[in-house]
Amino acid sequence: MPKKKKVKKIKKVKVAKKAKDQKKLKSAVKLTEKKSNVPGPEEKPIIKKIKKQATEKRMYSLKDFVVYPKHGVGKITNIEKANIGEIDIQFYKILVEKEKLTLTVPINQQSKLRPIASINQINKCLSILKTKPKIKRTMWSRRAQEYDQKINSGKIYELAEVVKDLNKNSDIIADQSYSERQLFEKAYERLKSEFEAVLKVSPEEVQKKMDKALGRTNISENAE
């Protein structure tokens, strides 16, 4: 009889130990779940909704001036509709007077356009024109490519930098190569046309303002 009691006691100890081990295991699992941020069997994972990026929709009106990067300043002369493949499409008709070119730009592709600069941006451009040109030692072919990219970027500050960097403060053709002069004139005219549209003054007044900032005052006087 004492032996049976002893066996029962041993069994109870083993069961108690087993239960204790299971509790330890459960607490260890819960601790691990908390540390690793893994949801437990009863917890539901939180699903965050991802908001769609807002798309900017800007509407321009008739007679608004806009900038098309590859062609410069243009004026919206008409807003038309057309049915293409059973889909109604609206588009702007933009006249680029300097190039005697009319562009057709669908309204849903207006990201290519930008509004003309503000007065503050024009003043900043004049400040850029007054700074010293950056002298680069790289090959001209590479620099010419960089300048051309800046001119066609549609960014007014980059345009002003090209005008400033290629300005020679001289009207002597020998001081500039043919390709340098071409790029300078292209950038100069692009910038000048935007100045005219923003300031609403005559081309002559804009030229005087730009040439004064560039230190080309004598050139303007000689041209007159």
C-alpha positions as CSV (number, residue, x, y, z in Angstrom):
1,M,0.0,0.0,0.0
2,P,2.7,2.6,0.8
3,K,4.3,1.9,-2.6
4,K,1.0,2.7,-4.5
5,K,0.8,6.0,-2.6
6,K,4.3,6.8,-3.5
7,V,3.6,6.1,-7.2
8,K,0.5,8.3,-7.1
9,K,2.6,11.1,-5.5
10,I,5.2,10.8,-8.2
11,K,2.6,11.0,-10.9
12,K,1.1,14.1,-9.4
13,V,4.5,15.8,-9.3
14,K,5.1,14.9,-12.9
15,V,1.6,16.3,-14.0
16,A,2.2,19.5,-12.0
17,K,5.7,19.9,-13.6
18,K,4.2,19.3,-17.0
19,A,1.5,21.9,-16.4
20,K,4.1,24.4,-15.1
21,D,6.3,23.7,-18.2
22,Q,3.3,24.4,-20.5
23,K,2.6,27.7,-18.7
24,K,6.2,28.7,-19.2
25,L,6.0,27.7,-22.9
26,K,2.9,29.8,-23.5
27,S,4.3,32.8,-21.7
28,A,7.5,32.5,-23.8
29,V,5.5,32.3,-27.0
30,K,3.5,35.4,-26.1
31,L,6.7,37.3,-25.3
32,T,8.2,36.3,-28.6
33,E,5.0,37.4,-30.4
34,K,5.2,40.8,-28.7
35,K,8.8,41.3,-29.6
36,S,8.5,40.3,-33.2
37,N,5.1,42.1,-33.6
38,V,3.7,38.9,-35.1
39,P,-0.1,38.7,-34.3
40,G,-1.1,35.8,-32.1
41,P,-3.7,33.2,-33.2
42,E,-6.6,35.3,-31.8
43,E,-5.3,38.7,-33.0
44,K,-6.2,40.0,-36.4
45,P,-3.6,41.8,-38.4
46,I,-4.2,45.6,-38.9
47,I,-4.4,46.3,-42.6
48,K,-3.7,50.0,-43.5
49,K,-5.3,51.5,-46.5
50,I,-2.9,53.1,-48.9
51,K,-4.3,56.3,-50.3
52,K,-3.9,57.0,-54.0
53,Q,-1.6,59.9,-54.9
54,A,-3.6,62.9,-55.8
55,T,-3.3,64.0,-59.4
56,E,-2.9,67.7,-60.1
57,K,-5.6,68.9,-62.6
58,R,-5.0,72.5,-63.7
59,M,-7.2,74.2,-66.2
60,Y,-6.0,77.0,-68.4
61,S,-8.2,79.5,-70.1
62,L,-8.2,81.2,-73.5
63,K,-5.4,83.8,-74.0
64,D,-3.4,82.3,-71.1
65,F,0.3,82.2,-71.6
66,V,1.9,78.8,-70.9
67,V,5.4,77.3,-71.3
68,Y,6.0,74.2,-73.4
69,P,9.5,73.0,-72.5
70,K,10.8,72.3,-76.0
71,H,9.3,75.4,-77.6
72,G,9.1,78.1,-74.9
73,V,6.3,80.5,-74.3
74,G,3.0,80.1,-76.1
75,K,-0.5,81.5,-75.9
76,I,-3.7,79.4,-75.8
77,T,-5.7,80.5,-78.8
78,N,-8.5,77.8,-78.6
79,I,-9.8,74.9,-76.5
80,E,-11.3,72.3,-78.9
81,K,-12.9,68.9,-78.7
82,A,-12.5,65.9,-80.9
83,N,-13.8,62.3,-81.0
84,I,-11.0,59.8,-81.4
85,G,-11.8,56.1,-81.2
86,E,-15.2,56.8,-79.7
87,I,-13.6,58.9,-76.9
88,D,-14.2,62.6,-76.5
89,I,-10.8,64.4,-76.1
90,Q,-10.3,68.0,-75.2
91,F,-7.1,69.8,-76.2
92,Y,-5.4,73.2,-76.2
93,K,-4.3,75.0,-79.3
94,I,-1.2,76.9,-78.4
95,L,0.5,79.5,-80.6
96,V,4.3,79.9,-80.2
97,E,4.7,83.2,-81.9
98,K,8.5,83.3,-81.8
99,E,8.7,80.0,-83.8
100,K,5.5,80.6,-85.8
101,L,4.2,77.2,-84.6
102,T,0.8,76.0,-83.4
103,L,0.9,73.1,-80.9
104,T,-2.0,70.7,-80.1
105,V,-1.8,69.5,-76.5
106,P,-4.4,67.1,-75.0
107,I,-5.7,68.4,-71.7
108,N,-5.0,65.0,-70.0
109,Q,-1.3,65.5,-71.0
110,Q,-1.0,69.0,-69.6
111,S,1.8,68.0,-67.2
112,K,4.1,69.0,-70.1
113,L,2.9,72.6,-69.7
114,R,3.6,75.0,-66.9
115,P,2.2,78.5,-66.2
116,I,4.5,81.4,-66.9
117,A,6.8,82.7,-64.1
118,S,5.8,85.0,-61.3
119,I,7.3,88.5,-60.8
120,N,9.4,87.0,-57.9
121,Q,10.8,84.4,-60.2
122,I,11.6,87.0,-62.9
123,N,13.5,89.0,-60.2
124,K,15.4,85.9,-59.2
125,C,16.3,85.3,-62.9
126,L,17.7,88.8,-63.0
127,S,19.8,88.1,-59.9
128,I,21.2,84.9,-61.7
129,L,22.1,87.0,-64.8
130,K,24.1,89.3,-62.6
131,T,26.3,86.6,-61.2
132,K,29.6,85.5,-62.7
133,P,29.5,82.7,-65.3
134,K,30.6,79.2,-64.4
135,I,33.8,78.2,-66.2
136,K,33.8,74.5,-67.0
137,R,36.8,72.7,-68.4
138,T,34.9,69.8,-70.0
139,M,34.8,69.3,-73.7
140,W,32.5,71.7,-75.6
141,S,30.4,68.9,-77.1
142,R,29.5,67.7,-73.7
143,R,28.8,71.2,-72.4
144,A,26.7,72.0,-75.4
145,Q,24.6,68.9,-74.7
146,E,24.1,70.0,-71.1
147,Y,23.1,73.6,-72.2
148,D,20.7,72.2,-74.7
149,Q,19.0,70.0,-72.1
150,K,18.7,73.0,-69.7
151,I,17.1,75.1,-72.5
152,N,14.5,72.4,-73.2
153,S,13.8,71.6,-69.6
154,G,11.2,74.3,-69.3
155,K,12.8,75.5,-66.0
156,I,13.3,79.2,-66.0
157,Y,16.2,79.3,-63.6
158,E,18.1,76.8,-65.7
159,L,17.4,78.9,-68.7
160,A,18.8,82.0,-67.0
161,E,21.9,80.0,-66.0
162,V,22.6,79.1,-69.7
163,V,22.2,82.8,-70.7
164,K,24.6,83.8,-67.9
165,D,27.2,81.1,-68.6
166,L,27.3,81.8,-72.4
167,N,27.3,85.5,-72.1
168,K,30.5,87.0,-73.4
169,N,29.7,90.7,-72.7
170,S,30.7,91.3,-76.3
171,D,29.1,91.4,-79.7
172,I,32.3,90.4,-81.5
173,I,31.6,87.1,-83.3
174,A,35.2,86.0,-83.0
175,D,34.7,85.8,-79.2
176,Q,32.2,82.9,-79.6
177,S,32.1,79.8,-81.7
178,Y,29.0,79.5,-84.0
179,S,27.5,76.8,-81.9
180,E,28.0,78.8,-78.7
181,R,26.4,81.8,-80.2
182,Q,23.4,79.7,-81.5
183,L,22.8,78.3,-78.0
184,F,23.2,81.7,-76.4
185,E,20.7,83.3,-78.7
186,K,18.2,80.4,-78.3
187,A,18.3,80.6,-74.5
188,Y,18.3,84.5,-74.6
189,E,15.2,84.6,-76.8
190,R,13.4,82.0,-74.7
191,L,14.0,83.9,-71.5
192,K,13.2,87.3,-73.1
193,S,9.8,86.0,-74.4
194,E,8.9,84.9,-70.9
195,F,10.0,88.2,-69.4
196,E,7.7,90.0,-72.0
197,A,4.7,87.8,-71.1
198,V,5.1,88.4,-67.4
199,L,6.2,92.0,-67.3
200,K,3.8,93.1,-70.1
201,V,6.3,95.6,-71.5
202,S,7.8,96.0,-75.0
203,P,10.6,93.7,-76.3
204,E,13.0,96.7,-76.3
205,E,12.4,97.4,-72.6
206,V,12.9,93.7,-71.7
207,Q,16.2,93.6,-73.7
208,K,17.5,96.7,-71.9
209,K,16.7,95.1,-68.5
210,M,18.3,91.8,-69.4
211,D,21.4,93.4,-71.0
212,K,21.9,95.6,-68.0
213,A,21.9,92.6,-65.7
214,L,24.4,90.8,-68.0
215,G,26.6,93.8,-68.3
216,R,25.8,94.2,-72.0
217,T,24.6,97.8,-71.8
218,N,27.1,99.0,-74.4
219,I,25.9,96.3,-76.9
220,S,22.3,97.4,-76.5
221,E,23.3,101.1,-77.1
222,N,25.3,100.1,-80.2
223,A,22.4,98.0,-81.6
224,E,20.2,101.1,-81.4
